[in-house]
Amino acid sequence: CNILSNLSKVSVIPSYGSIYAITGGKYIGEFFIYMENIDREDYSFLSLPDLKIRYVPRSKFESGVKQKILQFQEILPNNILDECKSQYEKQKTDPKSYR
């Protein structure tokens, strides 16, 4: 029982290129691709299909995963991830891309 209680305390950390389906809330129907850690508290994602940059506080990401609002799908293949990274870098230069 002690092991199970410790598992619930394990931090959820996304891997570069991980894609999550959003199943509830403001961004329902989008997919978030994890791109980078902005600082200790925020994760940065490229959202599909809008190609917008979404900043998600670490605590909200963790609770979203635990509540199954963000559902891990897969880690994208390198050729697709390269295109997503290119779009992400392009969007970083456009102030309208941040939400």
C-alpha positions as CSV (number, residue, x, y, z in Angstrom):
1,C,0.0,0.0,0.0
2,N,2.9,2.3,0.8
3,I,4.3,1.8,-2.7
4,L,1.0,2.8,-4.3
5,S,0.8,6.0,-2.2
6,N,4.3,6.9,-3.3
7,L,3.4,6.4,-7.0
8,S,0.8,9.1,-6.8
9,K,3.5,11.6,-5.7
10,V,5.7,10.9,-8.7
11,S,6.1,14.0,-10.8
12,V,4.8,13.9,-14.4
13,I,7.5,15.2,-16.7
14,P,6.9,15.4,-20.5
15,S,9.5,14.2,-23.0
16,Y,10.5,16.3,-26.0
17,G,8.2,15.5,-28.8
18,S,5.5,13.9,-26.7
19,I,2.0,14.6,-28.0
20,Y,-1.0,14.9,-25.7
21,A,-4.7,14.9,-26.7
22,I,-6.7,17.5,-24.9
23,T,-10.0,16.0,-23.8
24,G,-11.5,18.8,-21.7
25,G,-11.4,22.5,-20.8
26,K,-10.5,25.5,-22.9
27,Y,-8.4,23.6,-25.5
28,I,-10.6,20.5,-25.9
29,G,-9.9,18.9,-29.3
30,E,-6.4,20.2,-29.7
31,F,-3.2,18.2,-29.5
32,F,-0.2,19.7,-27.5
33,I,3.3,18.7,-28.6
34,Y,5.8,19.3,-25.8
35,M,8.7,21.5,-27.1
36,E,10.6,22.9,-24.1
37,N,10.8,23.9,-20.5
38,I,10.6,27.7,-20.3
39,D,11.6,27.9,-16.7
40,R,11.1,25.8,-13.6
41,E,7.4,26.4,-13.6
42,D,6.2,26.5,-17.2
43,Y,6.1,24.0,-20.1
44,S,5.8,25.2,-23.7
45,F,3.8,23.3,-26.3
46,L,2.9,23.7,-29.9
47,S,-0.8,23.2,-30.3
48,L,-2.3,21.4,-33.3
49,P,-4.1,22.2,-35.5
50,D,-3.7,25.9,-34.8
51,L,0.1,26.0,-34.6
52,K,-0.1,28.2,-31.5
53,I,2.3,28.2,-28.7
54,R,0.7,27.3,-25.4
55,Y,2.4,27.8,-22.0
56,V,1.2,25.5,-19.3
57,P,2.2,25.8,-15.7
58,R,3.8,22.6,-14.4
59,S,1.2,22.2,-11.7
60,K,-1.7,22.4,-14.2
61,F,0.1,20.0,-16.6
62,E,0.5,17.5,-13.8
63,S,-3.1,17.8,-12.6
64,G,-4.3,17.6,-16.2
65,V,-2.5,14.4,-16.8
66,K,-3.7,12.9,-13.5
67,Q,-7.3,13.9,-14.3
68,K,-6.9,12.6,-17.9
69,I,-7.6,16.0,-19.4
70,L,-4.2,15.7,-21.1
71,Q,-3.8,12.2,-22.5
72,F,-0.4,11.0,-23.7
73,Q,-0.6,9.7,-27.3
74,E,3.0,9.0,-28.4
75,I,6.4,10.5,-29.0
76,L,6.4,11.8,-32.5
77,P,8.8,10.3,-35.1
78,N,11.9,12.5,-35.9
79,N,10.7,13.6,-39.3
80,I,7.4,14.9,-38.0
81,L,9.0,16.4,-34.9
82,D,11.6,18.3,-37.1
83,E,8.6,19.9,-38.9
84,C,6.9,20.7,-35.6
85,K,10.1,22.2,-34.2
86,S,10.4,24.4,-37.4
87,Q,6.8,25.6,-36.9
88,Y,7.4,26.2,-33.2
89,E,10.5,28.4,-33.9
90,K,8.6,30.3,-36.6
91,Q,5.8,30.9,-34.1
92,K,8.2,32.2,-31.4
93,T,8.9,35.2,-33.6
94,D,5.2,36.0,-34.0
95,P,3.6,37.7,-31.0
96,K,0.1,36.7,-32.1
97,S,1.1,33.0,-31.7
98,Y,1.2,33.1,-27.9
99,R,-1.9,32.3,-25.9
